[in-house]
Amino acid sequence: MSTIFLGSCDTGKRPIDTRKFLAPYHFLGILKGTKSFRDDDRSKWRRFREVPGAEVTELQQFLFKAGFMPRGVIDGIFDYVTQASARLFQEYVRTVEGVDSMVPDGIIGRVTKQHIDRWKTSGKVSDWGKASTANASEEYKKWMNLLSKAKIHYQQNDNAILSQINNFGKATDTIKVNDWDFSPNEIHLIGIRRAQDRSQNKRDNDDIFVLLINGMVFKFWGSTDPSQTMAGDRRNEGFLVEGQHKYRFGWHKISSEAKVYRALRPYQNGVLVFRDWDDDNALTEADLSKGIDPKSNNTINIHWSGIGVANWSAGCQVLVGKSYINHLDQVIDCSDFAATNYSTLNDAHGKTKGAYNLCADLILCYARTKVDYIYYTLGRESSLDLDTNLDSNYALNTLNRMKNV
């Protein structure tokens, strides 16, 4: 058996035109026109390499049947979806099955293959693969109810932020309140903004993110607000406006070959931001009164932020890799293999982006066929009070559970 990973392909399955094959994924910055896959956890390029027989096809068939790759194409090419699905399988074995030694690195070697054979023998299908909105968890139902209430509430109760969004005349990926879409058929990522009006030069990762997907709830932490230490000389850093936005998979750090990796980006036209014009490192009423930046912003991404020691946001929404809360409401520690920074993302250290990868992989693998977007809804902690089914201290308690592993 060969060790297979990103770029591996079965005998005779290597595309004739590798640049054309990758073009739908490699359309930005230094990636544009490249002929190799970007293995971003290892900060390296993976050329297409043939392996004997049909090992990749067999892996893809297994991942599909076991419920980790419902949207993947079984074509014998170990592509980005196959890598994400392989990592999901490894993470499931590590956490749900309790095999602590498993590292979700997307590389199928001897140990991972043994677990695959075990699953094949028993015909096992993951809980994630069985999940759907028809048998949604109680927490998922609470969140969908809150989102529905929030839309009705803000349609009837305008505020300084939403009125400016509604009156913005140009096309953007920030959605007007009447068009907010909270269908359970969609994937929803929710950002809960906390202490945004508190002046902080070095802002902490003190916000939470909630992923609603196929009737399941996963929770992460990070920051929705920029930190002046990341913004550098810039004195008008951008705060993403609250409300709903349309995002798609793309790439972050597209100007740096040493750092470029997959992340969520505004779908097409950019999102709207307020600027910290008075340089107090907070989003205050004074900033709101100065109005939305007249230009939409295509660089407010949703990306990785190390293990949570520092906030890497200069305006983006950032998720840390140290820990997360899974669909069973269990706190999952990723610190044994979660990288602290870019320099530890390589073969020598064997680190990954940890919890951030799980979030990205779930979105990539469980999106509906031909759907290339998610809805990201950013709200304040106080908005949780719209539904008493969620504890008023939900955000803080959730954050503390993840930070204190």
N, C-alpha and C positions, 0 to 999 in steps of 0.2 A: 504493500500500500504506500502511495506517495503522500507526503505532506502537501496539502493543497490550501491555497489562499487566494487573495485578490489577484486577478490576472490569469489564474490557472484556467486551462480549457482542455476539453477532451480531444483526443486524437481526431484531426480533421475538422475541428470546430473553430479554429482560429479564424477571425474575420479577415477577408482579403484586404479590405481597407480599414485598418484599425482607427485611423483618424476620423473617418466617417462614422464608425460605430460609436465612438466616444463623443461626437459633436453635440448630441442633445444634452450632455452633462457638462461638457467643457466649453462653455460659451463666455467665460469671463476672464479678464486679466491674463496672467501668465499661463492659465490652463487652456486658453483658446487655441485650438489646433494641435494640442498635444496628442501623442500616440500611445501613451501609457496611463494606467490608472494611478490616482493619487491615494496612496496608503497613508492617510494623514496621522494616524496614531504613531506611525514610525517615521514620519517626515521623509518619505521616500517615494519614488516612482516604481510601479510594478508593470513590467512589460508583459504582454501576452506570452504565456509559456504553455506548451502542450504537455499533458501528462498521459500516461498510457491508459488505454481503454476508455471507460465511461464513468470515471469516478465522480466528476463534477455533476453529471446528469443524475447519478444515483443519490448524491448529496441533496441536490435540489428536489428530487422526488420525495426524499425523506422529510426535508424541511416543510414541504407543502403538506404532506399527509399528517405530520405531527403538529401542524397548526402554527408554524412560525413564518411561513412565506406564502400567504394566501394570494398576494398580487404578483408574485414573481413569475418570470418566464423560465420554463425548463428548456434550456437551450445548450447546456454543456459549457457555459461560460461563467466563471466565477466573477460576477460583476458586483456593483455596489449593493444591490438588494440582497444578493446571496451572502455577502459579507455581513450585512446588518442582521439577516436572519440567523446566520451561524452564531453571531454574538448573542442574539436573544436566546437561542437554545442553550448556549453555555451559561448565560446568566440565570436562566430558569433552573438548570441543574444545580448551579451554585447556591441559589437562594431558596427556591421552593422545595427542591429535593435535599438541600443541606449538604452538598458536596463542597466544602469550604476551599479545597485545593484548586478547584476549577477557576481559571482566569478567562473572562470573556474578551478574547483578543481577536476573534474571527479567523484564527488559524486552525485548520483541521489536521491535527496530528494524531499520534497513537492513542493518547488518553481520551480525547474527545471522540475518536472513532469507536472506542470501547463503549462509551455511553450511547452513541448512536445505535450500535448493534444491540445493546440492551433494550432500547426503546423499540427497535424494529421487531425484536423477538416477542415483546409483550403487546405490540400494536398500540402503544400509548399515544394519546393526543393531549397536548397541553391545555391547561385552563384558559390560557390566553387565546388559543385557537378556537375553543368552544364558546368564548364570550361573545355576547351580542347585546344590542339595546333591548331585545325582547326578554332577556333574563338579566337585566342590569342590576348592579349592586344598589343598596339603599343609599349609599353616599352619592352615587352617580345621579340617582333620582332627585336627591336634595339639591344638587348643583344645577340640574336642568330646570328645576322649579324656580330656583333663585334667579337664574338667567332670564327666564320668562318674565318674572316679576320685575326684574331690573329694566327690561325693555319698556314695559308698560309704565313703570314709574317715571323713567326719563323722557318718555313721550309726553307725559302729562306735566312734568316738572322740569322745565328747561333750566340750564345753568350756564355760567360764563364760558365753560369749555364747549359744551355741546352746541350752544347757539353759534359759536364761531365756526365749528365744524360744519354745521348745517348751512351756514351762509358762505362757505368757501366755494368759490366759483369754478375752480379747475379740477380736472380728474385726478384723483389720488387713490391710494390703497387704504386710506382711512375711510370708514363707512359711516354714512349719516345714520342717525339713530333709527329712523323709520325703516331702514334697510338692514338693520342688524339681523343676522341669521343664526338662530340657536337650534337648528334642526339636529336631532340626535344622529342623523345620517352623516353629519360632518364631524371632523376632528376639531376639538376645541382646546386651545391652550389658554389658561387664565392666569394673568399676572395680578398679584395683590400688592399694591404699593403702600408702604408704611413710612411714616415720618418724612415724607417728601418735602415738607415745609420747614424742616429743622436744618439749620445751616451747619454743614459738615464739609470741611475741606477734604478729609479722607473718609469717604462714605463707606460704610460697612455693607456686606452682603446680608441685608436684613429684611428681604422680601421673600415671598413664596410664589411658586408656580404650580398650577393644578392642571394636569393633562386628563381630559375626558375623552376616552377612546373605546369604542365597541362596548359600552356599558360598564367600563372599568374606570377607576380613578387612581392615578399615580401622582405623587407630590414631590416637588423639587424645591431648591432654595437658591437664592442669588440676589440680584439687584435689578430694579427697574429704573434706577436713577444714576446719572453720571457722577463720577468722582473727579474732583479737580486734579488729583494726583495723576489720573490717566489722561485728562484733557490737556495737560501740559500748559503751554503758553496761551491756549485758547481761553477767553474769558466770557464766552457766551455759549457755553455748552448747551446741547439740546435735551429737553425732557419730552419724551414721546407723549402725545396727548392721550388722555384717557378715553376709552371707547373701544370699538371693534376695528380690527385691521386684517387685511388679507396678506398672507405670507406664503412663500414657496421655498423649496430647497434650492440653495445656491452655494456660494463659497464665501468665507470670511478671510481677510488678509490676502486678497487676490493680487497684491503687489509684491508679496514676499514669498519666494520659493521655499524658504526655510520654515514658514509658518502657515501657509495656506491650508485651510481645512473646511469641511462641509458644515454649513450653517443655514439657518432660515433667513431669507432676505425679503424685503417688500416685493409684492408680486410683480408689479409692472411700473406703476406711476410714482412710487414713493409714498411715504407716510408723513403725517403732519407733526410738527414739534413746536413747543414753546421754547424761547431762549432765556437763559439766565442773564438778562441784560444788565442787571445791577450787581452782578458778580458776588452774590452772597451765598452761592453754592446751595441753593434751595429753590424749590418751586413754590412761589408765594403769590398772593393776590396781586402784587405789583407786577409780576411777570405776566400773569393772565391779562391784566389791564392793557399791557402793551401789544397784545394780540399774537395770533399764530404767525410763525414765520411765513412770509408770502410764497416761499418756495417749498415744495415737498422734498422729502429727503430719502434718497435711495440707500443710505448707508447705516440706517438704524436697524442693525441685524439682531438676531437672537442667537447668541453664541456661548461658548465655553468660558469659564472664569476660574481656572485652576481648581484648587481644593477648598477655596473659601477664605484663605488667609487675607487676600486683597481683592478689591472690587476692580475688575478690568474694564469697566464700562466708561467710555467717554461720551455716552449717549445711547448705546445699545442696551438691549435686555440680555442679562447674562445669567447662566446657570452654572453652579459649581459641581464638581465631580465627586466630592467626598461621600455623599450619602443621599438617599431618597427614601420615600415611603411607597411600598408596593400596593398592588390591588387588594391585598389581604390586610392592609393598614399596618404592616410590619415595617419598622425602620430597618433599612438595609445599609450596612457599612461597606463602602468601596475603598476605604483608605489604604488597604494593603497594596492595591494596584493602581490607584488614581494618581496621576501625575501632578506634581506641584506647579510645573511650568513647562514651557515648550522644550527646554533642554532635556527633560526626562522622557519625552515622547520619542523613544528610539529603541532599536533592538537591544542595545546594551543594558538599558534599565528595565525593559519589559513593562513599561507603564502604559496606561490608556487614559482617555478622558473620563473614565469612570461613569458616574451617574448621568452625565451629559449624554454619553453614547446611548444609554438606554432610552432616554427621551427621544433622541433623534431616530434611533432604530425602530422604535414602536411606531412613530409617525410614518416612516418610510415603508415599513412592511405591512401595516394594517390600513393604510389609505385605500379607498375604493379604486378599482381599476380605472385608469385614465384620469384620476383626480390628482392634480399636482399642487394642491394648496391646502392650507389649514386656516382657521380663523383664530386670531390672537386677540383676546379681549383683556384690556388693562383697566383695572378699577382700584379705588381706594379701599382701605381696610374698613372704613365706615359703611361701605356699600353692603357688607355682609349683614348688616342689621336689617336689611329689607326682608329677610326671611328668618324667623326665629328658630327654624329647624337646624340652622348652623349656629354653633356657640359663638357669642360675641368675641370670645378670645381665640377663635379658631385659628387665625393666622399666626398669632404669637405662639400659641401652644404647638402648632405644627412646626413652626420654625425651630423652636427650642428642642423638640424631639429629634430633629435631623442634625442640628448643630452639636448636640451633646452625646453623640454616639462615641 
